[in-house]
């Protein structure tokens, strides 16, 4: 499907058009469902799409998540991930809606064995969903969450590494009550699977400033719990204060 111009995308994102696309994405033929998902991706990827879709967001999310959970073809899965990412990253309420569909475990398990393109898209969508408390709770309750994020560092692409660090940072940041205890558990697990050493390596080889800041914060959080996880080699940790 060719990219749409601004006016065509705006028409496509109208309430009536989106309603029709959602219906096709749910109940159409395989070709129809693919084309509907591609059209939805084009509609929601432009600036201001969330405002236009305000009364249809839940329906769109539900239709996209169904495609991700029950794939019809790789192209549709990738398009659905991209579209859902744009929606989830536009508003924390949408991120919470995505989490409520049970998609977080699906994304984590998809990362176990997938190609570069899907890995990057799944990581981006997972990271966006973790902006919500519901998303973080779902990921923290999954035994593979931290291990797979640590594993993806340096194994896929620079983009995937930065997305994995961002997701790890979200899981390790402590809120209050249940979130604090769950975040501590994630940090201990991250230590166990070698996150500390990989984060140090990332700072040595270099990365974007935003990722550098998150990696530094993660190292400081991990250092507080290193006695509970895997033994970490002695490091002059004072140097991290100069890396912010």
Number of C-alpha atoms within 10 A of each C-alpha: 7 7 12 14 10 13 9 12 20 19 14 21 26 15 15 11 14 23 16 13 25 22 15 20 26 20 12 15 11 15 13 15 22 23 20 24 28 24 23 26 26 25 28 28 17 16 12 12 20 22 12 16 19 10 11 17 21 15 14 24 22 16 22 27 21 17 22 23 15 9 14 15 13 12 15 23 25 23 23 27 27 25 25 32 27 23 28 28 19 18 15 19 17 24 28 20 20 29 24 13 13 14 21 26 19 14 22 22 15 17 22 15 10 13 11 14 12 20 23 26 24 28 27 25 27 30 27 28 32 30 21 21 18 20 27 25 18 18 25 22 13 14 13 16 24 28 20 18 24 23 18 22 21 16 11 16 15 14 16 23 23 25 25 26 24 25 27 26 24 21 29 26 18 16 12 9 8 10 18 15 12 21 23 21 19 26 28 23 21 25 25 18 18 17 26 24 13 17 19 16 12 20 17 9 7 11 16 10 11 11 20 19 15 20 27 21 19 24 22 16 18 24 19 12 15 19 12 16 18 17 11 15 9 6 9 7 10 9 8 15 10 7 13 12
